[in-house]
Amino acid sequence: MDAHALRRQGWTISAIARHLGRDRQTIRDYLNGKKVPGQRRQAPDAFVPFLEYCRRRLADDPHLWASTLFDEVRELGYQGG
Protein backbone atom coordinates (compact mmCIF):
# COMPACT_ATOMS: atom_id res chain seq x y z
CA MET A 1 0.00 0.00 0.00
CA ASP A 2 1.34 3.46 -0.78
CA ALA A 3 1.69 6.46 1.50
CA HIS A 4 -1.17 8.38 -0.13
CA ALA A 5 -3.65 5.58 0.45
CA LEU A 6 -2.61 5.26 4.08
CA ARG A 7 -2.90 9.02 4.57
CA ARG A 8 -6.42 8.97 3.09
CA GLN A 9 -7.29 6.32 5.65
CA GLY A 10 -6.26 8.73 8.39
CA TRP A 11 -2.82 7.38 9.25
CA THR A 12 -0.31 9.84 10.68
CA ILE A 13 2.95 10.57 8.91
CA SER A 14 4.85 8.86 11.74
CA ALA A 15 2.69 5.73 11.49
CA ILE A 16 3.10 5.60 7.71
CA ALA A 17 6.87 6.01 8.05
CA ARG A 18 7.09 3.17 10.58
CA HIS A 19 4.84 0.93 8.48
CA LEU A 20 6.79 1.52 5.26
CA GLY A 21 10.22 1.61 6.91
CA ARG A 22 10.98 5.14 5.71
CA ASP A 23 11.96 8.41 7.36
CA ARG A 24 9.13 10.77 8.34
CA GLN A 25 10.57 13.57 6.20
CA THR A 26 10.68 11.25 3.20
CA ILE A 27 7.00 10.37 3.67
CA ARG A 28 6.17 14.05 4.10
CA ASP A 29 8.00 14.83 0.85
CA TYR A 30 6.11 12.03 -0.96
CA LEU A 31 2.78 13.34 0.27
CA ASN A 32 3.63 16.94 -0.66
CA GLY A 33 4.81 15.93 -4.14
CA LYS A 34 8.46 16.92 -3.56
CA LYS A 35 9.68 13.35 -4.18
CA VAL A 36 8.44 10.44 -6.26
CA PRO A 37 8.77 6.94 -4.79
CA GLY A 38 11.34 4.85 -6.61
CA GLN A 39 13.18 7.77 -8.21
CA ARG A 40 16.59 8.73 -6.88
CA ARG A 41 17.74 12.30 -6.83
CA GLN A 42 20.14 13.03 -9.69
CA ALA A 43 23.44 14.57 -8.75
CA PRO A 44 24.53 17.37 -11.09
CA ASP A 45 27.03 16.22 -13.69
CA ALA A 46 30.39 17.86 -12.98
CA PHE A 47 31.50 17.41 -16.60
CA VAL A 48 28.79 19.55 -18.22
CA PRO A 49 30.74 22.85 -17.91
CA PHE A 50 33.62 21.28 -19.86
CA LEU A 51 31.56 19.62 -22.57
CA GLU A 52 31.65 22.48 -25.08
CA TYR A 53 35.42 22.83 -24.67
CA CYS A 54 35.88 19.13 -25.44
CA ARG A 55 33.63 19.36 -28.48
CA ARG A 56 35.63 22.29 -29.86
CA ARG A 57 38.97 20.59 -29.22
CA LEU A 58 37.85 17.38 -30.92
CA ALA A 59 36.44 19.34 -33.88
CA ASP A 60 39.78 21.16 -34.24
CA ASP A 61 41.82 17.96 -33.93
CA PRO A 62 39.86 14.71 -34.42
CA HIS A 63 43.00 12.68 -33.67
CA LEU A 64 43.57 14.29 -30.26
CA TRP A 65 44.51 11.72 -27.67
CA ALA A 66 42.02 11.24 -24.89
CA SER A 67 44.78 11.48 -22.27
CA THR A 68 45.83 14.88 -23.66
CA LEU A 69 42.27 16.16 -23.63
CA PHE A 70 41.83 14.83 -20.10
CA ASP A 71 44.96 16.68 -18.95
CA GLU A 72 43.69 19.90 -20.52
CA VAL A 73 40.29 19.59 -18.87
CA ARG A 74 41.93 18.87 -15.51
CA GLU A 75 43.96 22.09 -15.89
CA LEU A 76 40.68 23.94 -16.46
CA GLY A 77 39.36 22.66 -13.13
CA TYR A 78 37.64 19.34 -13.81
CA GLN A 79 38.09 17.11 -10.77
CA GLY A 80 36.46 13.92 -12.00
CA GLY A 81 38.09 10.77 -13.25
N, C-alpha and C positions, 0 to 999 in steps of 0.2 A: 504494500500500500504506500502511496506517496504522501509527502508532507502536506500537500494541499487538501487531500481527502481527509487526513486526520484533523487538520485545522478546522475544516467544515463540520466535523463531528464534535467540535468543541475542545479538542485536546490543547493543552498549553504548549508553548514552544519548548519548554524544558522536557515535558513528557514525550514530545515527538522526537527530540534530540536523543533522549535515552533509548527510546524504542528503536530508532533507526541507527543508533551508534554513531551519531554525528555531533559536532559542536553546536551549541545553541546559536552562535552567530551565523554559522553556515545555514542552519534551518531558517533563521530570520532572513538571511539574504535570498534563499530560495523563495520564500513566501513573498518577499518584496520585489522579486524579479531581477535582483542584482546578479544572481548566479543561476546557471542552468545545470541541473543534476547530470553528471556524466561528462561534463565538458571542463577540461582543465584550463586554467588561465594561461595564456600565451605570453611568454617572456619576449620583450622586444629583441629583435635581431640586431646584434651589435655590428654586423657587417654592412647593413643597408647604407650607412653614410659613405662607404668606400666603393660601393657598387659602380657608380658612374665613372669613377677614376679607373677602375679595372676594365670597364668596357672601352674607354678611350685608349688605354694602353694597349689592349689586345687588338683594337682596330688599327692602331698605328703600327704595331709589330705583331702579326699573327703567330710568329715563331718564338715569342717571348717565353722564356722558361718560367714555369710556375713558381719555382723557388725564388727567382729574381723578383717577380711580381709580389710574392709574399713578403720579401724583405722590404720592398718599397712601401707596401701597405702598413707594415709594422712601424716603419719610420714615420708614417703619417699619424700613428696613434692607435692602430688596430691592435687589440690585446688578445684576440682569440687565437685558436690553433689551426 
